[in-house]
Amino acid sequence: MSERPSGWLAGCLAALTARPLLLFIGLVSFGVLLIVGQMVRFSASLAQTAALDEAARTSNTLAEIRTIYTAEVVNRVAPYGIVATHLYSTTERAIPLPATLTILLGDRINSAATGGYVRLYSNYPFPWRTTGGPNDDFERDALAALTANPTQPFYRFETFRGQPALRYATADRMRASCVACHNSHPSSPKLDWQVGDVRGVLEVVSPLDRVQATTDSQLRETALLIGGGAILGLGVLGLILRQLGATTRRLQTAKERAEQAQAQLQVETAERLEQEASQTRLQREVIDLQQALLAELSAPLIPINKDIVVLPLIGRMTAERATSVSDALLEGIHRLRARVAIIDLTGVSSADGATLGQLVQGIAGGRLLGCHIILTGIQPELAQLLVALDLDLSQLATRATLQSGIELALKLRGR
Ligand code: HEC
């Protein structure tokens, strides 16, 4: 039992913190309720204050009227043999007693349709006042309260004749002038009155409905205004927040899409780079392979027997190729320990002077290794070039064909 409510409250709080808009609406509604509640209370107390004021004023007025009537009328006409009696209407040369006047005034006020009500009553009514005693709870309570505390008005807000009303009672106390008559009157129900005693109660009733109705209608209008304003404000706020939320969501989605695209792009770029790299590797490998093959093919050293090698050259002779042919020749001669090397130029289609010079220099290097060099198959234009170069060919043997070159080589080995 002690766990449940706190858990429930915590849940509520968590839910509200998670939804600040809900919390805000709740707070605003609470505030509006608080204001309206405050206004209802205020208007009720306003109506009560107004009623109290009115009742006190009426009560006071009635008391004043009686005092003035006693001092300025009853006392002044008395010397002329005019008596004040409750039986004034059937008595000659008589006027109403002050209390009778008050009772009369009350009757008159009660019969008018103003909603007001005035009554003078006591615990000791004169015999002819059959309704002079207390008639209900309030009247009994008022008599008791005012007897105990005569200076303090006694009042209560309660339903009176079907209407919400203020019932306001004040004490009517005995003065010296009153006591003499009341203690000597033949019909007086009590003969030991003393000054200060509460003889009776003057009650004034103020209906609340009119004041209340006015303040209520004003209150309703104000409450409607406040409530309407709050609802309108919350509505506008809600709309703005919704718009904001939608925009935020749109932006979020766009951002996510952009991020996805970027990631995709990065992956693709990486893949492409990787592809390019592997392609480059492959190309390089192919090129290396081709170059190796080419190198091998461009200078194929063919051993005829253990002493003689043949180097048949085919195609265009370039400076690069001339270098690699020289290298291959020197390396082959050294490796195979060849004594005679035949370089067959039958298949060489074209070459320029510089290239040819380079080749002859390489061949001369072969001579230094102690190897005989025989050039065979020299085409006419190559021969012209060789002559034009004015190279020292004395160390080189030349033959027209590969066949005669081989014969020479065999002869050389035979020696
Ligand atoms: C001349 C004699 C006389 C004097 C003075 C007098 N009264 Fe009375 N009073 C009466 C009579 C008679 C009645 C009955 C009147 C009626 O019923 O119309 C009465 C009625 C009352 C009542 C109504 C009682 C009830 O239950 O019906 C009150 C209260 C009262 N008087 C108070 C006073 C006070 C206070 C004074 C002094 C300021 C005073 N009277 C002065 C004779 C007098």
Boltz pocket constraint, residues with backbone or C-beta under 6 A from the ligand:
constraints:
  - pocket:
      binder: B
      contacts: [[A, 84], [A, 86], [A, 97], [A, 99], [A, 100], [A, 103], [A, 120], [A, 121], [A, 122], [A, 123], [A, 124], [A, 125], [A, 126], [A, 129], [A, 132], [A, 133], [A, 172], [A, 173], [A, 174], [A, 175], [A, 177], [A, 178], [A, 179], [A, 181], [A, 182], [A, 185], [A, 199], [A, 200], [A, 201]]
      max_distance: 6.0
